[in-house]
């Protein structure tokens, strides 16, 4: 019944939804959790320390632009946005989405630690 309403609203027949399910979203989340708590943390160290070091470097650069100072959470959010920008290239690369989820999760974790 709902499908008939949608067909009528859309002005007729419409293509079926993609065959994909929520499985890929779950795999992305699971893989991101594994990376940010395992391999990536082993490679780059504590999330806060790593993001704070990046923030310090970005702050030194941005200081000449007369902008506000960044926090470690800002860095994680900006890195997530960097991954968003990389998806604009038009070719699907799973790693960009995986890293985006990972950076967003790190930003959430850092938000709990920070006092703004």
Biopython code that builds the backbone (N, CA, C, O; Angstrom):
import numpy as np
from Bio.PDB.StructureBuilder import StructureBuilder

atoms = [
    (1, "UNK", "N", (0.828, -1.190, 0.000)),
    (1, "UNK", "CA", (0.000, 0.000, 0.000)),
    (1, "UNK", "C", (0.874, 1.255, 0.000)),
    (1, "UNK", "O", (0.626, 2.193, -0.758)),
    (2, "UNK", "N", (1.901, 1.263, 0.861)),
    (2, "UNK", "CA", (2.800, 2.403, 0.905)),
    (2, "UNK", "C", (3.501, 2.574, -0.434)),
    (2, "UNK", "O", (3.713, 3.701, -0.881)),
    (3, "UNK", "N", (3.863, 1.470, -1.079)),
    (3, "UNK", "CA", (4.518, 1.527, -2.383)),
    (3, "UNK", "C", (3.629, 2.183, -3.422)),
    (3, "UNK", "O", (4.108, 2.964, -4.243)),
    (4, "UNK", "N", (2.317, 1.869, -3.395)),
    (4, "UNK", "CA", (1.381, 2.489, -4.329)),
    (4, "UNK", "C", (1.316, 3.995, -4.107)),
    (4, "UNK", "O", (1.246, 4.766, -5.064)),
    (5, "UNK", "N", (1.338, 4.411, -2.842)),
    (5, "UNK", "CA", (1.318, 5.832, -2.526)),
    (5, "UNK", "C", (2.566, 6.508, -3.062)),
    (5, "UNK", "O", (2.487, 7.597, -3.633)),
    (6, "UNK", "N", (3.722, 5.871, -2.884)),
    (6, "UNK", "CA", (4.974, 6.438, -3.380)),
    (6, "UNK", "C", (4.973, 6.519, -4.898)),
    (6, "UNK", "O", (5.434, 7.505, -5.472)),
    (7, "UNK", "N", (4.449, 5.467, -5.558)),
    (7, "UNK", "CA", (4.393, 5.484, -7.014)),
    (7, "UNK", "C", (3.530, 6.644, -7.492)),
    (7, "UNK", "O", (3.882, 7.353, -8.435)),
    (8, "UNK", "N", (2.393, 6.824, -6.822)),
    (8, "UNK", "CA", (1.488, 7.896, -7.203)),
    (8, "UNK", "C", (2.153, 9.253, -6.961)),
    (8, "UNK", "O", (2.083, 10.143, -7.808)),
    (9, "UNK", "N", (2.794, 9.404, -5.808)),
    (9, "UNK", "CA", (3.461, 10.653, -5.475)),
    (9, "UNK", "C", (4.589, 10.955, -6.461)),
    (9, "UNK", "O", (4.776, 12.103, -6.866)),
    (10, "UNK", "N", (5.336, 9.922, -6.845)),
    (10, "UNK", "CA", (6.476, 10.104, -7.743)),
    (10, "UNK", "C", (6.028, 10.256, -9.193)),
    (10, "UNK", "O", (6.861, 10.496, -10.066)),
    (11, "UNK", "N", (4.752, 10.122, -9.464)),
    (11, "UNK", "CA", (4.265, 10.299, -10.826)),
    (11, "UNK", "C", (4.367, 9.052, -11.677)),
    (11, "UNK", "O", (4.450, 9.154, -12.900)),
    (12, "UNK", "N", (4.363, 7.892, -11.076)),
    (12, "UNK", "CA", (4.411, 6.660, -11.861)),
    (12, "UNK", "C", (5.436, 5.687, -11.336)),
    (12, "UNK", "O", (5.825, 5.728, -10.169)),
    (13, "UNK", "N", (5.863, 4.819, -12.216)),
    (13, "UNK", "CA", (6.829, 3.806, -11.827)),
    (13, "UNK", "C", (8.177, 4.435, -11.472)),
    (13, "UNK", "O", (8.562, 5.473, -12.011)),
    (14, "UNK", "N", (8.857, 3.796, -10.581)),
    (14, "UNK", "CA", (10.185, 4.249, -10.189)),
    (14, "UNK", "C", (11.064, 3.025, -10.066)),
    (14, "UNK", "O", (10.562, 1.923, -9.843)),
    (15, "UNK", "N", (12.379, 3.198, -10.208)),
    (15, "UNK", "CA", (13.272, 2.033, -10.159)),
    (15, "UNK", "C", (13.285, 1.423, -8.759)),
    (15, "UNK", "O", (13.084, 2.125, -7.768)),
    (16, "UNK", "N", (13.520, 0.123, -8.684)),
    (16, "UNK", "CA", (13.586, -0.515, -7.365)),
    (16, "UNK", "C", (14.800, 0.011, -6.601)),
    (16, "UNK", "O", (15.771, 0.462, -7.209)),
    (17, "UNK", "N", (14.746, -0.046, -5.282)),
    (17, "UNK", "CA", (15.894, 0.410, -4.495)),
    (17, "UNK", "C", (17.098, -0.485, -4.754)),
    (17, "UNK", "O", (16.932, -1.631, -5.172)),
    (18, "UNK", "N", (18.303, 0.017, -4.514)),
    (18, "UNK", "CA", (19.494, -0.811, -4.704)),
    (18, "UNK", "C", (19.427, -2.068, -3.847)),
    (18, "UNK", "O", (18.786, -2.083, -2.796)),
    (19, "UNK", "N", (20.086, -3.104, -4.302)),
    (19, "UNK", "CA", (20.056, -4.383, -3.607)),
    (19, "UNK", "C", (20.846, -4.361, -2.310)),
    (19, "UNK", "O", (20.718, -5.285, -1.507)),
    (20, "UNK", "N", (21.660, -3.337, -2.078)),
    (20, "UNK", "CA", (22.494, -3.283, -0.885)),
    (20, "UNK", "C", (21.635, -3.228, 0.376)),
    (20, "UNK", "O", (20.518, -2.710, 0.378)),
    (21, "UNK", "N", (22.192, -3.774, 1.427)),
    (21, "UNK", "CA", (21.504, -3.743, 2.717)),
    (21, "UNK", "C", (22.356, -2.948, 3.691)),
    (21, "UNK", "O", (23.330, -2.311, 3.290)),
    (22, "UNK", "N", (22.003, -2.981, 4.945)),
    (22, "UNK", "CA", (22.779, -2.310, 5.980)),
    (22, "UNK", "C", (24.054, -3.044, 6.327)),
    (22, "UNK", "O", (24.798, -2.611, 7.208)),
    (23, "UNK", "N", (24.321, -4.154, 5.645)),
    (23, "UNK", "CA", (25.521, -4.930, 5.956)),
    (23, "UNK", "C", (26.799, -4.128, 5.758)),
    (23, "UNK", "O", (27.706, -4.219, 6.586)),
    (24, "UNK", "N", (26.901, -3.347, 4.690)),
    (24, "UNK", "CA", (28.113, -2.567, 4.436)),
    (24, "UNK", "C", (28.302, -1.507, 5.513)),
    (24, "UNK", "O", (29.426, -1.264, 5.951)),
    (25, "UNK", "N", (27.221, -0.876, 5.942)),
    (25, "UNK", "CA", (27.326, 0.122, 7.004)),
    (25, "UNK", "C", (27.859, -0.517, 8.284)),
    (25, "UNK", "O", (28.699, 0.066, 8.969)),
    (26, "UNK", "N", (27.375, -1.708, 8.605)),
    (26, "UNK", "CA", (27.849, -2.410, 9.802)),
    (26, "UNK", "C", (29.311, -2.790, 9.660)),
    (26, "UNK", "O", (30.084, -2.641, 10.606)),
    (27, "UNK", "N", (29.700, -3.281, 8.486)),
    (27, "UNK", "CA", (31.109, -3.638, 8.268)),
    (27, "UNK", "C", (32.011, -2.411, 8.396)),
    (27, "UNK", "O", (33.091, -2.491, 8.981)),
    (28, "UNK", "N", (31.565, -1.271, 7.846)),
    (28, "UNK", "CA", (32.352, -0.042, 7.972)),
    (28, "UNK", "C", (32.547, 0.344, 9.441)),
    (28, "UNK", "O", (33.653, 0.685, 9.859)),
    (29, "UNK", "N", (31.475, 0.286, 10.207)),
    (29, "UNK", "CA", (31.559, 0.637, 11.626)),
    (29, "UNK", "C", (32.466, -0.329, 12.386)),
    (29, "UNK", "O", (33.307, 0.095, 13.179)),
    (30, "UNK", "N", (32.292, -1.617, 12.142)),
    (30, "UNK", "CA", (33.115, -2.627, 12.813)),
    (30, "UNK", "C", (34.588, -2.463, 12.459)),
    (30, "UNK", "O", (35.454, -2.509, 13.333)),
    (31, "UNK", "N", (34.867, -2.272, 11.170)),
    (31, "UNK", "CA", (36.252, -2.107, 10.732)),
    (31, "UNK", "C", (36.857, -0.831, 11.305)),
    (31, "UNK", "O", (38.018, -0.825, 11.716)),
    (32, "UNK", "N", (36.085, 0.244, 11.336)),
    (32, "UNK", "CA", (36.588, 1.501, 11.898)),
    (32, "UNK", "C", (36.906, 1.335, 13.379)),
    (32, "UNK", "O", (37.935, 1.822, 13.848)),
    (33, "UNK", "N", (36.041, 0.657, 14.116)),
    (33, "UNK", "CA", (36.289, 0.428, 15.540)),
    (33, "UNK", "C", (37.574, -0.360, 15.742)),
    (33, "UNK", "O", (38.357, -0.055, 16.643)),
    (34, "UNK", "N", (37.792, -1.361, 14.917)),
    (34, "UNK", "CA", (39.009, -2.161, 15.005)),
    (34, "UNK", "C", (40.241, -1.304, 14.731)),
    (34, "UNK", "O", (41.250, -1.411, 15.428)),
    (35, "UNK", "N", (40.149, -0.458, 13.717)),
    (35, "UNK", "CA", (41.298, 0.385, 13.355)),
    (35, "UNK", "C", (41.631, 1.414, 14.428)),
    (35, "UNK", "O", (42.791, 1.539, 14.823)),
    (36, "UNK", "N", (40.630, 2.155, 14.908)),
    (36, "UNK", "CA", (40.923, 3.253, 15.826)),
    (36, "UNK", "C", (41.292, 2.764, 17.222)),
    (36, "UNK", "O", (41.842, 3.531, 18.012)),
    (37, "UNK", "N", (41.005, 1.522, 17.537)),
    (37, "UNK", "CA", (41.389, 0.994, 18.843)),
    (37, "UNK", "C", (42.541, 0.012, 18.744)),
    (37, "UNK", "O", (43.006, -0.494, 19.765)),
    (38, "UNK", "N", (43.005, -0.265, 17.550)),
    (38, "UNK", "CA", (44.061, -1.262, 17.383)),
    (38, "UNK", "C", (45.188, -0.765, 16.516)),
    (38, "UNK", "O", (46.101, -0.084, 16.982)),
    (39, "UNK", "N", (45.112, -1.120, 15.231)),
    (39, "UNK", "CA", (46.197, -0.853, 14.287)),
    (39, "UNK", "C", (46.599, 0.617, 14.224)),
    (39, "UNK", "O", (47.781, 0.941, 14.345)),
    (40, "UNK", "N", (45.636, 1.501, 14.037)),
    (40, "UNK", "CA", (45.971, 2.925, 13.910)),
    (40, "UNK", "C", (46.517, 3.485, 15.226)),
    (40, "UNK", "O", (47.439, 4.301, 15.224)),
    (41, "UNK", "N", (45.949, 3.047, 16.338)),
    (41, "UNK", "CA", (46.447, 3.543, 17.623)),
    (41, "UNK", "C", (47.870, 3.044, 17.863)),
    (41, "UNK", "O", (48.702, 3.765, 18.414)),
    (42, "UNK", "N", (48.143, 1.805, 17.446)),
    (42, "UNK", "CA", (49.505, 1.278, 17.573)),
    (42, "UNK", "C", (50.473, 2.054, 16.676)),
    (42, "UNK", "O", (51.617, 2.296, 17.063)),
    (43, "UNK", "N", (50.024, 2.440, 15.494)),
    (43, "UNK", "CA", (50.874, 3.180, 14.561)),
    (43, "UNK", "C", (51.114, 4.616, 14.991)),
    (43, "UNK", "O", (52.226, 5.125, 14.853)),
    (44, "UNK", "N", (50.077, 5.285, 15.515)),
    (44, "UNK", "CA", (50.147, 6.722, 15.744)),
    (44, "UNK", "C", (50.072, 7.136, 17.206)),
    (44, "UNK", "O", (50.192, 8.323, 17.507)),
    (45, "UNK", "N", (49.878, 6.206, 18.112)),
    (45, "UNK", "CA", (49.826, 6.529, 19.531)),
    (45, "UNK", "C", (48.441, 6.969, 19.988)),
    (45, "UNK", "O", (47.455, 6.843, 19.263)),
    (46, "UNK", "N", (48.396, 7.492, 21.216)),
    (46, "UNK", "CA", (47.149, 7.942, 21.836)),
    (46, "UNK", "C", (46.442, 8.958, 20.948)),
    (46, "UNK", "O", (47.069, 9.871, 20.410)),
    (47, "UNK", "N", (45.138, 8.791, 20.801)),
    (47, "UNK", "CA", (44.346, 9.668, 19.928)),
    (47, "UNK", "C", (44.474, 11.131, 20.340)),
    (47, "UNK", "O", (44.677, 12.005, 19.497)),
    (48, "UNK", "N", (44.354, 11.390, 21.633)),
    (48, "UNK", "CA", (44.415, 12.768, 22.115)),
    (48, "UNK", "C", (45.784, 13.381, 21.833)),
    (48, "UNK", "O", (45.870, 14.499, 21.327)),
    (49, "UNK", "N", (46.836, 12.666, 22.153)),
    (49, "UNK", "CA", (48.195, 13.174, 21.953)),
    (49, "UNK", "C", (48.466, 13.433, 20.475)),
    (49, "UNK", "O", (49.031, 14.464, 20.110)),
    (50, "UNK", "N", (48.063, 12.495, 19.637)),
    (50, "UNK", "CA", (48.273, 12.634, 18.197)),
    (50, "UNK", "C", (47.500, 13.831, 17.641)),
    (50, "UNK", "O", (48.055, 14.649, 16.908)),
    (51, "UNK", "N", (46.232, 13.926, 17.991)),
    (51, "UNK", "CA", (45.405, 15.037, 17.489)),
    (51, "UNK", "C", (45.867, 16.369, 18.062)),
    (51, "UNK", "O", (45.792, 17.395, 17.385)),
    (52, "UNK", "N", (46.344, 16.361, 19.300)),
    (52, "UNK", "CA", (46.839, 17.601, 19.900)),
    (52, "UNK", "C", (48.104, 18.074, 19.182)),
    (52, "UNK", "O", (48.282, 19.275, 18.977)),
    (53, "UNK", "N", (48.975, 17.155, 18.803)),
    (53, "UNK", "CA", (50.185, 17.518, 18.058)),
    (53, "UNK", "C", (49.815, 18.132, 16.706)),
    (53, "UNK", "O", (50.403, 19.129, 16.288)),
    (54, "UNK", "N", (48.852, 17.535, 16.037)),
    (54, "UNK", "CA", (48.381, 18.090, 14.753)),
    (54, "UNK", "C", (47.767, 19.461, 14.990)),
    (54, "UNK", "O", (48.006, 20.395, 14.224)),
    (55, "UNK", "N", (46.971, 19.582, 16.057)),
    (55, "UNK", "CA", (46.340, 20.874, 16.372)),
    (55, "UNK", "C", (47.398, 21.944, 16.593)),
    (55, "UNK", "O", (47.235, 23.079, 16.144)),
    (56, "UNK", "N", (48.480, 21.595, 17.281)),
    (56, "UNK", "CA", (49.544, 22.574, 17.526)),
    (56, "UNK", "C", (50.173, 23.023, 16.217)),
    (56, "UNK", "O", (50.437, 24.210, 16.030)),
    (57, "UNK", "N", (50.413, 22.085, 15.312)),
    (57, "UNK", "CA", (50.986, 22.449, 14.014)),
    (57, "UNK", "C", (50.013, 23.303, 13.206)),
    (57, "UNK", "O", (50.408, 24.307, 12.615)),
    (58, "UNK", "N", (48.737, 22.901, 13.182)),
    (58, "UNK", "CA", (47.740, 23.690, 12.450)),
    (58, "UNK", "C", (47.565, 25.064, 13.088)),
    (58, "UNK", "O", (47.385, 26.059, 12.386)),
    (59, "UNK", "N", (47.620, 25.118, 14.434)),
    (59, "UNK", "CA", (47.489, 26.407, 15.112)),
    (59, "UNK", "C", (48.615, 27.351, 14.718)),
    (59, "UNK", "O", (48.382, 28.541, 14.503)),
    (60, "UNK", "N", (49.831, 26.831, 14.624)),
    (60, "UNK", "CA", (50.965, 27.667, 14.221)),
    (60, "UNK", "C", (50.730, 28.231, 12.820)),
    (60, "UNK", "O", (51.034, 29.392, 12.547)),
    (61, "UNK", "N", (50.194, 27.406, 11.954)),
    (61, "UNK", "CA", (49.900, 27.850, 10.592)),
    (61, "UNK", "C", (48.751, 28.859, 10.586)),
    (61, "UNK", "O", (48.837, 29.900, 9.935)),
    (62, "UNK", "N", (47.690, 28.550, 11.304)),
    (62, "UNK", "CA", (46.492, 29.394, 11.310)),
    (62, "UNK", "C", (46.674, 30.693, 12.086)),
    (62, "UNK", "O", (45.922, 31.648, 11.888)),
    (63, "UNK", "N", (47.666, 30.732, 12.964)),
    (63, "UNK", "CA", (47.910, 31.941, 13.751)),
    (63, "UNK", "C", (48.133, 33.148, 12.837)),
    (63, "UNK", "O", (47.713, 34.261, 13.152)),
    (64, "UNK", "N", (48.787, 32.920, 11.720)),
    (64, "UNK", "CA", (49.015, 34.009, 10.771)),
    (64, "UNK", "C", (47.739, 34.431, 10.059)),
    (64, "UNK", "O", (47.690, 35.498, 9.448)),
    (65, "UNK", "N", (46.707, 33.599, 10.134)),
    (65, "UNK", "CA", (45.438, 33.928, 9.495)),
    (65, "UNK", "C", (44.490, 34.620, 10.460)),
    (65, "UNK", "O", (43.360, 34.943, 10.092)),
    (66, "UNK", "N", (44.931, 34.852, 11.683)),
    (66, "UNK", "CA", (44.134, 35.506, 12.722)),
    (66, "UNK", "C", (42.811, 34.787, 12.961)),
    (66, "UNK", "O", (41.748, 35.408, 12.984)),
    (67, "UNK", "N", (42.889, 33.489, 13.136)),
    (67, "UNK", "CA", (41.699, 32.687, 13.416)),
    (67, "UNK", "C", (41.806, 32.107, 14.822)),
    (67, "UNK", "O", (42.837, 32.271, 15.475)),
    (68, "UNK", "N", (40.789, 31.450, 15.288)),
    (68, "UNK", "CA", (40.794, 30.873, 16.627)),
    (68, "UNK", "C", (41.668, 29.630, 16.671)),
    (68, "UNK", "O", (41.939, 29.015, 15.640)),
    (69, "UNK", "N", (42.101, 29.268, 17.856)),
    (69, "UNK", "CA", (42.919, 28.076, 18.038)),
    (69, "UNK", "C", (42.053, 26.821, 17.964)),
    (69, "UNK", "O", (40.896, 26.814, 18.384)),
    (70, "UNK", "N", (42.633, 25.789, 17.431)),
    (70, "UNK", "CA", (41.927, 24.521, 17.277)),
    (70, "UNK", "C", (42.164, 23.623, 18.489)),
    (70, "UNK", "O", (43.189, 23.728, 19.162)),
    (71, "UNK", "N", (41.223, 22.759, 18.750)),
    (71, "UNK", "CA", (41.370, 21.737, 19.788)),
    (71, "UNK", "C", (41.645, 20.396, 19.128)),
    (71, "UNK", "O", (41.563, 20.275, 17.905)),
    (72, "UNK", "N", (41.967, 19.399, 19.921)),
    (72, "UNK", "CA", (42.178, 18.057, 19.359)),
    (72, "UNK", "C", (40.898, 17.552, 18.693)),
    (72, "UNK", "O", (40.958, 16.865, 17.673)),
    (73, "UNK", "N", (39.755, 17.886, 19.262)),
    (73, "UNK", "CA", (38.480, 17.486, 18.652)),
    (73, "UNK", "C", (38.284, 18.176, 17.312)),
    (73, "UNK", "O", (37.816, 17.552, 16.360)),
    (74, "UNK", "N", (38.637, 19.459, 17.221)),
    (74, "UNK", "CA", (38.544, 20.166, 15.947)),
    (74, "UNK", "C", (39.367, 19.457, 14.871)),
    (74, "UNK", "O", (38.930, 19.319, 13.728)),
    (75, "UNK", "N", (40.560, 19.013, 15.255)),
    (75, "UNK", "CA", (41.422, 18.308, 14.296)),
    (75, "UNK", "C", (40.738, 17.041, 13.808)),
    (75, "UNK", "O", (40.716, 16.771, 12.608)),
    (76, "UNK", "N", (40.182, 16.267, 14.723)),
    (76, "UNK", "CA", (39.502, 15.026, 14.324)),
    (76, "UNK", "C", (38.327, 15.333, 13.404)),
    (76, "UNK", "O", (38.103, 14.623, 12.424)),
    (77, "UNK", "N", (37.583, 16.377, 13.713)),
    (77, "UNK", "CA", (36.454, 16.737, 12.858)),
    (77, "UNK", "C", (36.939, 17.219, 11.492)),
    (77, "UNK", "O", (36.333, 16.901, 10.469)),
    (78, "UNK", "N", (38.026, 17.982, 11.472)),
    (78, "UNK", "CA", (38.564, 18.458, 10.197)),
    (78, "UNK", "C", (39.135, 17.302, 9.371)),
    (78, "UNK", "O", (39.043, 17.309, 8.144)),
    (79, "UNK", "N", (39.718, 16.322, 10.040)),
    (79, "UNK", "CA", (40.214, 15.149, 9.319)),
    (79, "UNK", "C", (39.043, 14.372, 8.718)),
    (79, "UNK", "O", (39.146, 13.850, 7.608)),
    (80, "UNK", "N", (37.939, 14.297, 9.447)),
    (80, "UNK", "CA", (36.748, 13.664, 8.896)),
    (80, "UNK", "C", (36.280, 14.420, 7.655)),
    (80, "UNK", "O", (35.895, 13.813, 6.656)),
    (81, "UNK", "N", (36.319, 15.747, 7.729)),
    (81, "UNK", "CA", (35.945, 16.560, 6.569)),
    (81, "UNK", "C", (36.923, 16.367, 5.411)),
    (81, "UNK", "O", (36.527, 16.405, 4.246)),
    (82, "UNK", "N", (38.197, 16.160, 5.733)),
    (82, "UNK", "CA", (39.175, 15.860, 4.686)),
    (82, "UNK", "C", (38.762, 14.596, 3.946)),
    (82, "UNK", "O", (38.852, 14.525, 2.721)),
    (83, "UNK", "N", (38.310, 13.605, 4.696)),
    (83, "UNK", "CA", (37.860, 12.356, 4.066)),
    (83, "UNK", "C", (36.606, 12.597, 3.233)),
    (83, "UNK", "O", (36.445, 11.990, 2.174)),
    (84, "UNK", "N", (35.716, 13.474, 3.694)),
    (84, "UNK", "CA", (34.536, 13.831, 2.906)),
    (84, "UNK", "C", (34.985, 14.438, 1.582)),
    (84, "UNK", "O", (34.467, 14.094, 0.519)),
    (85, "UNK", "N", (35.964, 15.351, 1.661)),
    (85, "UNK", "CA", (36.466, 15.989, 0.445)),
    (85, "UNK", "C", (37.045, 14.956, -0.524)),
    (85, "UNK", "O", (36.881, 15.085, -1.737)),
    (86, "UNK", "N", (37.704, 13.957, -0.007)),
    (86, "UNK", "CA", (38.289, 12.934, -0.877)),
    (86, "UNK", "C", (37.235, 12.109, -1.593)),
    (86, "UNK", "O", (37.501, 11.554, -2.660)),
    (87, "UNK", "N", (36.039, 12.023, -1.018)),
    (87, "UNK", "CA", (34.974, 11.271, -1.690)),
    (87, "UNK", "C", (34.414, 12.035, -2.876)),
    (87, "UNK", "O", (33.693, 11.463, -3.694)),
    (88, "UNK", "N", (34.734, 13.312, -2.983)),
    (88, "UNK", "CA", (34.215, 14.132, -4.073)),
    (88, "UNK", "C", (34.908, 13.847, -5.402)),
    (88, "UNK", "O", (34.493, 14.355, -6.444)),
    (89, "UNK", "N", (35.962, 13.034, -5.365)),
    (89, "UNK", "CA", (36.707, 12.714, -6.573)),
    (89, "UNK", "C", (35.930, 11.873, -7.562)),
    (89, "UNK", "O", (36.316, 11.773, -8.727)),
    (90, "UNK", "N", (34.849, 11.271, -7.121)),
    (90, "UNK", "CA", (33.985, 10.528, -8.020)),
    (90, "UNK", "C", (34.195, 9.026, -8.042)),
    (90, "UNK", "O", (33.290, 8.284, -8.427)),
    (91, "UNK", "N", (35.375, 8.559, -7.636)),
    (91, "UNK", "CA", (35.626, 7.115, -7.637)),
    (91, "UNK", "C", (35.463, 6.589, -6.214)),
    (91, "UNK", "O", (35.996, 7.170, -5.268)),
    (92, "UNK", "N", (34.735, 5.504, -6.066)),
    (92, "UNK", "CA", (34.517, 4.904, -4.744)),
    (92, "UNK", "C", (35.814, 4.304, -4.228)),
    (92, "UNK", "O", (36.425, 3.459, -4.882)),
    (93, "UNK", "N", (36.222, 4.744, -3.064)),
    (93, "UNK", "CA", (37.352, 4.149, -2.366)),
    (93, "UNK", "C", (36.896, 3.924, -0.934)),
    (93, "UNK", "O", (36.713, 4.873, -0.171)),
    (94, "UNK", "N", (36.718, 2.679, -0.583)),
    (94, "UNK", "CA", (36.169, 2.304, 0.716)),
    (94, "UNK", "C", (36.950, 2.924, 1.877)),
    (94, "UNK", "O", (36.354, 3.321, 2.878)),
    (95, "UNK", "N", (38.261, 3.008, 1.753)),
    (95, "UNK", "CA", (39.103, 3.519, 2.822)),
    (95, "UNK", "C", (38.718, 4.940, 3.224)),
    (95, "UNK", "O", (38.817, 5.295, 4.399)),
    (96, "UNK", "N", (38.280, 5.762, 2.263)),
    (96, "UNK", "CA", (37.859, 7.120, 2.611)),
    (96, "UNK", "C", (36.664, 7.113, 3.552)),
    (96, "UNK", "O", (36.608, 7.905, 4.493)),
    (97, "UNK", "N", (35.713, 6.229, 3.307)),
    (97, "UNK", "CA", (34.526, 6.140, 4.162)),
    (97, "UNK", "C", (34.886, 5.530, 5.512)),
    (97, "UNK", "O", (34.391, 5.960, 6.554)),
    (98, "UNK", "N", (35.745, 4.532, 5.476)),
    (98, "UNK", "CA", (36.189, 3.888, 6.709)),
    (98, "UNK", "C", (36.921, 4.897, 7.598)),
    (98, "UNK", "O", (36.645, 4.981, 8.794)),
    (99, "UNK", "N", (37.844, 5.654, 7.028)),
    (99, "UNK", "CA", (38.569, 6.663, 7.797)),
    (99, "UNK", "C", (37.644, 7.765, 8.290)),
    (99, "UNK", "O", (37.823, 8.278, 9.395)),
    (100, "UNK", "N", (36.661, 8.130, 7.481)),
    (100, "UNK", "CA", (35.701, 9.164, 7.899)),
    (100, "UNK", "C", (34.956, 8.717, 9.149)),
    (100, "UNK", "O", (34.804, 9.491, 10.094)),
    (101, "UNK", "N", (34.496, 7.478, 9.159)),
    (101, "UNK", "CA", (33.807, 6.938, 10.337)),
    (101, "UNK", "C", (34.758, 6.917, 11.527)),
    (101, "UNK", "O", (34.373, 7.273, 12.640)),
    (102, "UNK", "N", (35.997, 6.502, 11.291)),
    (102, "UNK", "CA", (36.986, 6.454, 12.367)),
    (102, "UNK", "C", (37.263, 7.821, 12.963)),
    (102, "UNK", "O", (37.290, 7.970, 14.185)),
    (103, "UNK", "N", (37.474, 8.843, 12.099)),
    (103, "UNK", "CA", (37.736, 10.196, 12.594)),
    (103, "UNK", "C", (36.529, 10.755, 13.340)),
    (103, "UNK", "O", (36.691, 11.442, 14.348)),
    (104, "UNK", "N", (35.329, 10.471, 12.860)),
    (104, "UNK", "CA", (34.130, 10.937, 13.558)),
    (104, "UNK", "C", (34.041, 10.297, 14.947)),
    (104, "UNK", "O", (33.666, 10.957, 15.916)),
    (105, "UNK", "N", (34.384, 9.012, 15.038)),
    (105, "UNK", "CA", (34.371, 8.326, 16.334)),
    (105, "UNK", "C", (35.421, 8.921, 17.273)),
    (105, "UNK", "O", (35.161, 9.102, 18.463)),
    (106, "UNK", "N", (36.602, 9.222, 16.739)),
    (106, "UNK", "CA", (37.645, 9.857, 17.549)),
    (106, "UNK", "C", (37.171, 11.221, 18.031)),
    (106, "UNK", "O", (37.380, 11.567, 19.194)),
    (107, "UNK", "N", (36.539, 12.000, 17.162)),
    (107, "UNK", "CA", (36.020, 13.311, 17.555)),
    (107, "UNK", "C", (35.029, 13.179, 18.708)),
    (107, "UNK", "O", (35.054, 13.972, 19.649)),
    (108, "UNK", "N", (34.160, 12.177, 18.632)),
    (108, "UNK", "CA", (33.211, 11.942, 19.722)),
    (108, "UNK", "C", (33.908, 11.595, 21.020)),
    (108, "UNK", "O", (33.530, 12.092, 22.081)),
    (109, "UNK", "N", (34.926, 10.744, 20.946)),
    (109, "UNK", "CA", (35.684, 10.381, 22.141)),
    (109, "UNK", "C", (36.391, 11.603, 22.731)),
    (109, "UNK", "O", (36.378, 11.813, 23.944)),
    (110, "UNK", "N", (37.005, 12.401, 21.863)),
    (110, "UNK", "CA", (37.716, 13.587, 22.338)),
    (110, "UNK", "C", (36.763, 14.619, 22.928)),
    (110, "UNK", "O", (37.120, 15.324, 23.872)),
    (111, "UNK", "N", (35.563, 14.713, 22.383)),
    (111, "UNK", "CA", (34.566, 15.654, 22.912)),
    (111, "UNK", "C", (34.236, 15.336, 24.369)),
    (111, "UNK", "O", (33.953, 16.237, 25.158)),
    (112, "UNK", "N", (34.276, 14.052, 24.719)),
    (112, "UNK", "CA", (34.021, 13.672, 26.105)),
    (112, "UNK", "C", (35.140, 14.121, 27.029)),
    (112, "UNK", "O", (34.900, 14.395, 28.205)),
    (113, "UNK", "N", (36.375, 14.201, 26.504)),
    (113, "UNK", "CA", (37.534, 14.564, 27.316)),
    (113, "UNK", "C", (37.714, 16.082, 27.471)),
    (113, "UNK", "O", (38.208, 16.560, 28.491)),
    (114, "UNK", "N", (37.308, 16.815, 26.452)),
    (114, "UNK", "CA", (37.619, 18.239, 26.405)),
    (114, "UNK", "C", (36.681, 19.081, 27.255)),
    (114, "UNK", "O", (35.509, 18.757, 27.446)),
    (115, "UNK", "N", (37.226, 20.138, 27.740)),
    (115, "UNK", "CA", (36.433, 21.201, 28.361)),
    (115, "UNK", "C", (36.674, 22.403, 27.477)),
    (115, "UNK", "O", (37.772, 22.959, 27.446)),
    (116, "UNK", "N", (35.646, 22.796, 26.762)),
    (116, "UNK", "CA", (35.815, 23.905, 25.798)),
    (116, "UNK", "C", (35.639, 25.231, 26.466)),
    (116, "UNK", "O", (35.745, 26.270, 25.813)),
]
sb = StructureBuilder()
sb.init_structure("model")
sb.init_model(0)
sb.init_chain("A")
sb.init_seg("    ")
for serial, (resi, resn, name, xyz) in enumerate(atoms, 1):
    if name == "N":
        sb.init_residue(resn, " ", resi, " ")
    sb.init_atom(name, np.array(xyz, "f"), 0.0, 1.0, " ", f" {name:<3s}", serial, name[0])
structure = sb.get_structure()
